[in-house]
Amino acid sequence: MTTHFAAPIHAPLSEARAFLEAYPQVQAIDIVLSDLHGVGRGKIIRRHELESLFTTGRGMPASLFAQDVSGHDVDAAIDMMEDGGGDSRCWPVPHTLGYQTATGRGLVLLQMEGPDGAPSPLDPRNALLAQIARANAQGLTPMGALELEFYLVDKERDADGRPQPARAPMTGRRLSGTNCMSVDELDEMAPFFDAVYEGAAALDLPMESLISEYAVGQFELTLRYCDLARAADDIVRSKRLLRTTARRFGMEACFMSKPFSQSSGSGMHLHLSLTDAQGANVFADPSDGTLSPRMLHAIGGIRDSMADSMLVLAPVLNSWRRFAGTVYSPASNTWGTEDRNVALRIPAGGAASRHFEHRVAGVDANPYLVAAIVLGAALDGIDAGTDPGPQGPEGEHAYPPMPGGWLDAIQRFEASQTMKTLLGAPLHQMYGAVKRGEHDALAVTVTDLEWQLYGTTL
């Protein structure tokens, strides 16, 4: 199968004009393109420039997709760009223009086109749209939601110069103790989260449940189930909302997978199902009470490529620290029903709303790439009628072993024909080159811990 990119859909000018009419006080708009890492790159334009953004687009360098997570060019990736990374035309993503209550500016997401007007094969959002188009061609609509786990840390470091938990805005108390699902802790944090929900309403972000998670200062927000492209857009906008709001409260929102060695990691679980032309869930339980064969085939397809996909799911060195303790963060190729220790979980719930949850990705992963490779592998499994194998740990032995670390994951990804097919050859090659460049740069960096252990000891 060759990855075919769907024809680009531009946001209509009416969206810009409605925004300008609704917010006459807004003088600037953040225009944001997600790079390979999910980091927002872009510009702040003035009010009078918004309509032209919608009518003629805005040039942005394609070399943004050849940068590491810190924004430095990766030489091997730059060498792959035939045009040297010159400007390409970017256009607003439909239904993402909104007002940021924390900054007083607007916000709109961008997607990139190539010189010929076709979707840029390097833009991660276009890779997701290609897999959605593939599902649409089979009369299916992918539906999903991504959970967002994160830490809130104080902008001030502790006496040793290390990050520390934030203070609760209501009481001034520094957060302490795990307090998993503590309602009182949420109440102490209410001024901050009230501002977040106010911001979400202005952006038309469907934020729902909020819980205090399994570590000091860790929280989780869920977003409403919707079409899969919108679900990924919602995560990008939600991260920006949390960051900008946290800064106004003397905090920073942290989206590392494992920011604290002895505390739980932060995941980005993807819930996924498919609906037919009538809107019915094709993963719904059959009348005999068994599980849907198509859902089981989808799980089988994902298991087939799980090891190859780990670089997308755990993209940086820190991602792999989350798997050191596997409680609720499975780095396995397993599935099961209502089991939070497996990689692919079928939650309890009504037969008509049946879906599965992919639990491996960290919150540091690019939501567009995660959704693209999970959906693509699921469609592969449905097309091939792939058996999911036995549930639980005993079913893992039929598959290749999972990568043992970041470099292993890079090598598996680079050699994977499946990842090349699902993402398209240009994006597959670029992503591998950028991640290998990041790895090589860190491999030659001497850390403070090395000095402590070896500097005057050996």
C-alpha positions as CSV (number, residue, x, y, z in Angstrom):
1,M,0.0,0.0,0.0
2,T,1.2,3.5,-0.9
3,T,0.4,6.4,1.3
4,H,-1.9,8.8,-0.7
5,F,-2.4,12.3,0.8
6,A,-5.9,13.7,0.6
7,A,-6.6,16.9,-1.2
8,P,-6.0,19.8,1.3
9,I,-9.1,21.5,2.8
10,H,-8.6,25.2,3.5
11,A,-10.5,27.0,6.2
12,P,-13.0,29.4,4.7
13,L,-12.5,33.2,4.9
14,S,-15.8,33.3,6.7
15,E,-14.1,31.9,9.8
16,A,-11.6,34.8,9.9
17,R,-14.3,37.4,9.4
18,A,-16.5,35.9,12.1
19,F,-13.6,35.9,14.5
20,L,-12.7,39.5,13.8
21,E,-16.3,40.6,14.3
22,A,-16.6,38.6,17.6
23,Y,-13.3,39.9,19.0
24,P,-12.8,43.6,17.9
25,Q,-10.3,44.0,20.8
26,V,-7.8,41.4,19.5
27,Q,-4.8,42.9,17.8
28,A,-2.6,39.8,17.3
29,I,-3.0,36.1,16.4
30,D,-0.6,33.2,17.0
31,I,-0.3,31.1,13.9
32,V,1.1,27.7,14.8
33,L,2.5,24.8,12.7
34,S,3.3,21.5,14.6
35,D,6.7,20.2,13.7
36,L,7.8,16.5,13.8
37,H,7.9,16.6,17.6
38,G,4.6,18.3,18.1
39,V,6.3,21.6,19.1
40,G,4.5,24.7,17.8
41,R,6.5,26.8,15.3
42,G,5.1,29.9,13.7
43,K,4.6,33.6,14.1
44,I,2.4,36.2,15.7
45,I,0.6,38.2,13.1
46,R,-1.3,41.4,13.4
47,R,-5.1,41.7,13.2
48,H,-5.0,43.2,9.6
49,E,-3.1,40.2,8.4
50,L,-5.6,37.6,9.3
51,E,-7.8,37.7,6.3
52,S,-4.9,37.4,3.9
53,L,-3.7,34.3,5.8
54,F,-7.0,32.7,4.9
55,T,-7.0,33.9,1.3
56,T,-3.4,33.4,0.3
57,G,-1.7,31.5,3.1
58,R,1.6,32.3,4.7
59,G,5.1,31.1,3.8
60,M,6.9,29.0,6.4
61,P,10.3,27.1,5.9
62,A,9.9,23.4,5.3
63,S,13.2,23.1,7.1
64,L,11.2,23.3,10.3
65,F,10.6,19.6,9.8
66,A,14.4,19.0,9.7
67,Q,15.0,20.4,13.2
68,D,15.5,18.6,16.5
69,V,13.3,19.3,19.4
70,S,15.3,22.3,20.5
71,G,14.9,24.0,17.0
72,H,18.4,23.2,15.7
73,D,18.8,22.0,12.2
74,V,19.9,18.3,11.9
75,D,22.4,18.2,9.1
76,A,21.5,14.8,7.7
77,A,17.8,15.8,7.6
78,I,18.6,19.1,5.9
79,D,20.6,17.2,3.3
80,M,17.4,15.3,2.4
81,M,15.5,18.4,1.4
82,E,15.7,18.9,-2.4
83,D,14.9,22.7,-2.2
84,G,17.1,23.3,0.8
85,G,14.2,23.8,3.1
86,G,12.8,26.9,1.4
87,D,9.4,28.4,2.2
88,S,6.2,26.4,1.6
89,R,2.7,27.7,1.8
90,C,0.8,27.1,5.0
91,W,-3.0,27.4,5.5
92,P,-5.3,27.6,8.5
93,V,-6.7,24.4,9.7
94,P,-10.5,24.6,9.6
95,H,-12.3,25.1,13.0
96,T,-9.1,25.9,15.0
97,L,-9.2,29.7,15.0
98,G,-10.2,30.9,18.5
99,Y,-9.5,33.4,21.3
100,Q,-6.9,32.8,24.0
101,T,-8.2,34.2,27.2
102,A,-4.8,34.0,28.9
103,T,-2.9,36.0,26.3
104,G,-5.6,38.2,24.8
105,R,-4.5,37.0,21.3
106,G,-6.1,34.7,18.8
107,L,-4.8,31.3,17.9
108,V,-5.0,29.2,14.7
109,L,-3.3,26.0,13.7
110,L,-1.6,25.7,10.3
111,Q,-1.0,22.8,7.8
112,M,1.7,22.9,5.1
113,E,1.4,22.4,1.3
114,G,4.2,21.6,-1.1
115,P,5.1,23.7,-4.1
116,D,2.6,22.0,-6.3
117,G,-0.3,22.8,-3.9
118,A,-0.6,19.2,-2.7
119,P,-0.3,18.4,1.1
120,S,3.3,18.5,2.2
121,P,4.5,14.9,2.8
122,L,6.6,16.1,5.7
123,D,3.7,17.6,7.7
124,P,2.6,15.1,10.4
125,R,-1.0,16.3,10.3
126,N,-1.1,15.4,6.6
127,A,0.1,11.9,7.4
128,L,-2.9,11.5,9.8
129,L,-5.3,12.9,7.1
130,A,-3.9,10.3,4.6
131,Q,-4.9,7.5,6.9
132,I,-8.3,9.1,7.6
133,A,-8.9,9.3,3.9
134,R,-7.9,5.6,3.6
135,A,-10.6,4.8,6.1
136,N,-13.1,7.1,4.4
137,A,-12.6,5.2,1.1
138,Q,-13.8,2.1,2.9
139,G,-16.9,3.9,4.2
140,L,-15.5,4.3,7.7
141,T,-15.0,7.4,9.9
142,P,-12.3,7.2,12.6
143,M,-13.4,8.5,16.0
144,G,-11.3,9.0,19.0
145,A,-10.0,11.0,22.0
146,L,-6.6,11.5,23.5
147,E,-6.1,11.8,27.2
148,L,-3.7,14.4,28.5
149,E,-1.5,13.8,31.5
150,F,0.9,16.5,32.7
151,Y,2.7,18.0,35.7
152,L,2.4,21.5,37.1
153,V,5.8,22.8,38.5
154,D,6.8,26.0,40.2
155,K,8.6,28.5,38.0
156,E,11.1,28.8,40.8
157,R,13.6,25.9,41.3
158,D,14.4,24.4,44.7
159,A,17.6,25.0,46.7
160,D,19.4,22.4,44.6
161,G,18.3,24.0,41.4
162,R,15.8,21.3,40.5
163,P,12.1,21.6,39.5
164,Q,9.6,21.4,42.3
165,P,5.8,21.0,42.6
166,A,3.7,24.1,42.1
167,R,1.9,25.9,44.8
168,A,-1.9,25.8,44.9
169,P,-3.3,29.2,43.8
170,M,-6.1,29.2,46.4
171,T,-4.0,28.3,49.6
172,G,-0.4,29.0,48.6
173,R,0.4,25.4,49.8
174,R,3.1,23.6,47.9
175,L,1.6,20.4,46.5
176,S,2.8,17.3,48.4
177,G,1.8,13.7,48.6
178,T,0.4,11.6,45.8
179,N,-3.2,12.5,46.5
180,C,-4.5,10.4,43.6
181,M,-8.0,11.6,42.7
182,S,-8.1,14.0,45.6
183,V,-11.1,16.4,45.2
184,D,-9.7,18.7,47.9
185,E,-6.5,19.2,45.9
186,L,-8.5,20.0,42.8
187,D,-10.4,22.6,44.9
188,E,-7.1,24.2,46.0
189,M,-6.1,24.4,42.3
190,A,-9.5,25.7,41.3
191,P,-8.4,29.3,40.3
192,F,-6.0,27.8,37.8
193,F,-8.3,25.2,36.3
194,D,-11.3,27.6,36.2
195,A,-9.1,29.8,34.0
196,V,-8.2,26.7,31.9
197,Y,-11.9,25.8,31.4
198,E,-12.7,29.4,30.6
199,G,-10.0,29.4,28.0
200,A,-11.2,26.0,26.6
201,A,-14.7,27.4,26.1
202,A,-13.3,30.4,24.2
203,L,-11.3,28.0,21.9
204,D,-14.2,25.6,21.5
205,L,-12.1,22.9,23.2
206,P,-14.3,20.1,24.6
207,M,-12.4,19.6,27.9
208,E,-14.2,17.3,30.2
209,S,-13.1,15.5,33.4
210,L,-10.2,16.6,35.5
211,I,-8.4,14.4,38.1
212,S,-5.3,14.6,40.2
213,E,-3.1,11.8,39.0
214,Y,-0.7,9.4,40.6
215,A,2.1,11.8,41.6
216,V,2.7,15.1,43.3
217,G,1.5,17.9,41.0
218,Q,0.4,15.5,38.2
219,F,-3.1,15.9,36.6
220,E,-5.1,14.5,33.8
221,L,-7.6,16.2,31.5
222,T,-9.9,14.2,29.2
223,L,-11.4,15.6,26.0
224,R,-14.7,14.7,24.3
225,Y,-14.7,11.9,21.8
226,C,-14.9,13.2,18.3
227,D,-13.5,12.7,14.8
228,L,-9.9,11.7,15.0
229,A,-8.3,14.7,13.2
230,R,-10.2,17.1,15.5
231,A,-9.0,14.9,18.5
232,A,-5.4,15.4,17.6
233,D,-5.9,19.2,16.9
234,D,-7.5,19.4,20.4
235,I,-4.4,18.0,22.1
236,V,-2.2,20.5,20.3
237,R,-4.4,23.4,21.3
238,S,-4.9,22.1,24.9
239,K,-1.2,21.9,25.5
240,R,-0.8,25.5,24.4
241,L,-3.8,26.6,26.6
242,L,-2.2,24.9,29.6
243,R,1.2,26.4,29.0
244,T,0.0,30.0,28.5
245,T,-2.4,29.8,31.5
246,A,0.1,28.2,33.8
247,R,2.6,31.0,33.2
248,R,0.1,33.6,34.4
249,F,-0.1,31.6,37.7
250,G,3.6,31.4,38.3
251,M,3.7,27.8,37.1
252,E,4.9,25.8,34.1
253,A,3.0,23.0,32.5
254,C,5.4,20.0,32.0
255,F,4.8,17.5,29.2
256,M,7.8,15.3,29.7
257,S,7.0,11.6,29.9
258,K,9.1,11.2,33.1
259,P,10.0,14.5,34.7
260,F,10.7,13.0,38.2
261,S,12.7,9.7,38.6
262,Q,10.6,8.4,41.5
263,S,7.2,9.5,40.3
264,S,4.8,8.2,37.7
265,G,5.2,9.0,34.1
266,S,2.7,10.9,31.9
267,G,0.9,9.2,29.0
268,M,-1.3,10.2,26.1
269,H,-3.7,7.3,25.8
270,L,-5.6,7.1,22.5
271,H,-9.2,5.8,22.4
272,L,-10.2,4.7,19.0
273,S,-13.3,3.4,17.1
274,L,-14.7,3.5,13.6
275,T,-18.2,4.4,12.5
276,D,-19.9,3.4,9.2
277,A,-21.8,5.6,6.8
278,Q,-24.9,5.5,9.0
279,G,-22.9,6.6,12.1
280,A,-23.0,3.2,13.7
281,N,-20.0,1.9,15.6
282,V,-18.4,-1.0,13.7
283,F,-16.6,-2.1,16.9
284,A,-19.9,-2.5,18.7
285,D,-20.4,-6.0,20.3
286,P,-22.4,-8.4,18.1
287,S,-25.7,-9.6,19.4
288,D,-24.2,-12.8,20.8
289,G,-22.2,-10.7,23.3
290,T,-18.8,-11.5,21.9
291,L,-16.3,-8.8,20.8
292,S,-16.4,-7.4,17.3
293,P,-14.2,-9.3,14.8
294,R,-13.3,-6.0,13.1
295,M,-12.1,-4.5,16.4
296,L,-10.1,-7.7,17.1
297,H,-8.5,-7.6,13.7
298,A,-7.6,-3.9,14.3
299,I,-5.9,-4.9,17.5
300,G,-4.0,-7.6,15.6
301,G,-2.8,-5.1,13.1
302,I,-1.5,-2.8,15.8
303,R,0.3,-5.7,17.5
304,D,2.0,-6.7,14.3
305,S,3.7,-3.3,14.0
306,M,4.0,-2.4,17.7
307,A,7.7,-2.9,18.0
308,D,8.4,-0.8,14.8
309,S,6.2,2.0,16.1
310,M,7.9,2.6,19.4
311,L,10.0,5.6,18.2
312,V,6.7,7.4,17.4
313,L,5.2,6.5,20.8
314,A,8.4,7.1,22.8
315,P,10.2,9.7,20.7
316,V,13.0,11.1,23.0
317,L,15.5,9.7,25.5
318,N,13.4,10.7,28.5
319,S,10.4,8.8,27.1
320,W,12.1,5.5,27.9
321,R,12.5,6.4,31.6
322,R,8.7,6.1,31.8
323,F,8.9,2.4,31.1
324,A,11.4,1.7,33.9
325,G,8.4,1.1,36.2
326,T,5.6,-0.4,34.1
327,V,2.7,0.2,36.4
328,Y,0.0,1.8,34.2
329,S,2.7,2.6,31.5
330,P,3.0,-0.7,29.6
331,A,6.0,-1.0,27.2
332,S,4.6,-4.4,26.1
333,N,2.9,-5.8,23.1
334,T,-0.2,-7.1,25.0
335,W,-3.9,-6.7,24.9
336,G,-6.8,-7.4,27.3
337,T,-10.2,-6.5,28.5
338,E,-10.4,-4.0,31.4
339,D,-6.7,-4.5,32.2
340,R,-4.7,-1.3,32.8
341,N,-1.4,-3.2,32.6
342,V,-1.7,-4.1,28.9
343,A,-0.8,-2.0,25.9
344,L,-4.1,-2.3,24.2
345,R,-7.1,-2.2,26.6
346,I,-10.8,-2.8,25.8
347,P,-12.6,-0.7,28.5
348,A,-15.8,-1.9,30.2
349,G,-18.8,-0.1,28.9
350,G,-21.9,-0.3,26.8
351,A,-21.8,-2.7,23.8
352,A,-22.8,0.0,21.4
353,S,-19.9,2.3,22.4
354,R,-17.2,-0.4,22.4
355,H,-13.7,0.8,21.5
356,F,-10.1,0.1,22.5
357,E,-7.5,2.2,24.3
358,H,-3.9,2.4,23.1
359,R,-1.9,3.1,26.3
360,V,1.8,3.1,25.2
361,A,2.3,6.7,23.9
362,G,3.9,9.3,26.2
363,V,2.5,12.8,26.5
364,D,5.7,13.9,24.7
365,A,4.7,12.2,21.5
366,N,3.3,14.0,18.5
367,P,-0.5,13.4,18.5
368,Y,-0.7,13.5,14.7
369,L,1.9,10.8,14.3
370,V,0.5,8.6,17.1
371,A,-3.0,8.8,15.6
372,A,-1.6,8.1,12.1
373,I,0.3,5.0,12.9
374,V,-2.3,3.6,15.3
375,L,-5.2,4.1,12.8
376,G,-3.0,2.9,9.9
377,A,-2.0,-0.3,11.6
378,A,-5.6,-0.9,12.7
379,L,-6.7,-0.6,9.1
380,D,-4.0,-3.0,8.0
381,G,-5.3,-5.5,10.5
382,I,-8.9,-5.1,9.3
383,D,-7.8,-5.5,5.7
384,A,-5.8,-8.6,6.4
385,G,-8.1,-10.1,9.0
386,T,-5.2,-10.3,11.5
387,D,-5.8,-12.4,14.6
388,P,-5.0,-10.5,17.8
389,G,-3.5,-13.5,19.6
390,P,-4.1,-14.5,23.2
391,Q,-4.9,-11.9,25.8
392,G,-2.4,-11.0,28.5
393,P,1.4,-11.5,28.8
394,E,1.3,-15.0,27.4
395,G,0.3,-13.6,24.0
396,E,3.4,-11.5,23.7
397,H,5.8,-14.2,22.7
398,A,4.4,-14.6,19.2
399,Y,5.7,-11.1,18.2
400,P,9.2,-9.7,17.8
401,P,10.6,-8.4,21.1
402,M,10.0,-4.7,21.9
403,P,13.0,-2.3,21.5
404,G,15.2,-2.2,24.5
405,G,15.8,1.5,24.4
406,W,15.8,4.6,22.3
407,L,18.6,3.7,19.9
408,D,17.0,0.3,19.3
409,A,13.7,2.0,18.6
410,I,15.4,4.3,16.1
411,Q,17.0,1.4,14.3
412,R,13.7,-0.6,14.2
413,F,11.8,2.4,12.9
414,E,14.4,3.2,10.2
415,A,14.2,-0.4,8.9
416,S,10.4,-0.7,9.1
417,Q,8.6,-1.0,5.8
418,T,5.3,-0.7,7.7
419,M,6.2,2.7,9.2
420,K,7.5,3.9,5.8
421,T,4.2,2.9,4.2
422,L,2.0,4.4,6.9
423,L,3.8,7.7,7.1
424,G,5.0,8.0,3.5
425,A,8.7,7.7,2.5
426,P,9.7,11.4,2.9
427,L,8.3,11.7,6.5
428,H,9.6,8.3,7.5
429,Q,13.1,9.1,6.3
430,M,13.1,12.7,7.8
431,Y,11.7,11.5,11.2
432,G,14.4,8.8,11.5
433,A,17.2,11.2,10.5
434,V,16.1,13.8,13.0
435,K,15.8,11.3,15.9
436,R,19.1,9.8,15.1
437,G,20.6,13.3,15.1
438,E,19.1,13.9,18.5
439,H,20.5,10.6,19.8
440,D,24.0,11.2,18.5
441,A,24.1,14.7,20.0
442,L,23.1,13.4,23.5
443,A,25.5,10.4,23.2
444,V,28.5,12.7,23.2
445,T,27.2,15.0,26.0
446,V,28.9,14.6,29.4
447,T,26.3,15.0,32.2
448,D,26.5,16.2,35.7
449,L,25.7,12.7,37.0
450,E,28.7,11.3,35.2
451,W,31.0,13.9,36.9
452,Q,29.4,12.9,40.3
453,L,30.0,9.2,39.7
454,Y,33.3,9.1,37.8
455,G,34.9,12.5,37.9
456,T,37.2,12.0,40.9
457,T,36.5,8.4,41.6
458,L,38.1,6.4,38.8
